[in-house]
């Protein structure tokens, strides 16, 4: 019985279906967890422009670098 189940899972046609059945609910659960809580969702949405923010220069207010 184990050999038959292993042969079924290793068949490429069946393994794609098995992977879909495992990873699609996992993906949907992660998306629901991230966007399910309003505070977490707003916090994550506020991070989307983080790469575009200017970095503050190191040094004093005159712009001199240390």
C-alpha positions as a printed NumPy array, in Angstrom:
array([[  0.   ,   0.   ,   0.   ],
       [  2.846,   2.415,   0.838],
       [  4.555,   1.589,  -2.436],
       [  1.36 ,   2.382,  -4.362],
       [  0.937,   5.707,  -2.547],
       [  4.593,   6.579,  -3.173],
       [  4.258,   5.693,  -6.844],
       [  1.134,   7.869,  -7.079],
       [  2.904,  10.853,  -5.451],
       [  6.039,  10.556,  -7.578],
       [  4.055,  10.566, -10.811],
       [  4.489,  14.117, -12.172],
       [  0.834,  14.476, -13.075],
       [ -0.299,  13.634,  -9.554],
       [  2.442,  15.504,  -7.724],
       [  1.316,  18.778,  -9.309],
       [ -2.187,  18.252,  -7.975],
       [ -0.819,  17.345,  -4.557],
       [  1.394,  20.439,  -4.491],
       [ -1.567,  22.615,  -5.48 ],
       [ -3.694,  21.139,  -2.713],
       [ -0.961,  21.792,  -0.165],
       [  0.348,  25.211,  -1.195],
       [ -2.836,  27.005,  -2.306],
       [ -4.54 ,  26.773,   1.12 ],
       [ -1.23 ,  27.687,   2.755],
       [ -0.92 ,  30.803,   0.564],
       [ -4.527,  31.799,   1.229],
       [ -4.035,  31.305,   4.977],
       [ -0.966,  33.567,   4.957],
       [ -2.814,  36.263,   2.998],
       [ -5.789,  36.029,   5.375],
       [ -3.463,  36.255,   8.388],
       [ -1.651,  39.32 ,   7.019],
       [ -4.71 ,  41.26 ,   5.895],
       [ -7.177,  39.873,   8.463],
       [ -6.035,  42.144,  11.271],
       [ -6.667,  45.815,  10.458],
       [ -3.736,  47.153,  12.491],
       [ -1.292,  44.675,  10.951],
       [ -2.624,  45.444,   7.489],
       [ -2.236,  49.202,   7.963],
       [  1.267,  48.765,   9.375],
       [  2.37 ,  46.618,   6.429],
       [  0.787,  49.02 ,   3.946],
       [  2.756,  51.881,   5.522],
       [  6.   ,  50.029,   4.733],
       [  5.441,  50.   ,   0.957],
       [  7.212,  53.339,   0.389],
       [ 10.133,  52.571,   2.697],
       [ 12.665,  51.968,  -0.141],
       [ 11.939,  55.431,  -1.539],
       [ 12.473,  57.373,   1.685],
       [ 15.604,  59.51 ,   1.819],
       [ 18.287,  58.565,   4.269],
       [ 19.347,  61.199,   6.765],
       [ 22.996,  62.168,   6.35 ],
       [ 25.372,  61.34 ,   9.165],
       [ 26.791,  64.459,  10.763],
       [ 25.593,  67.715,  12.207],
       [ 22.93 ,  70.054,  10.91 ],
       [ 25.307,  71.86 ,   8.506],
       [ 25.557,  68.758,   6.375],
       [ 29.149,  67.969,   7.327],
       [ 29.879,  64.295,   7.468],
       [ 31.647,  62.813,  10.444]])
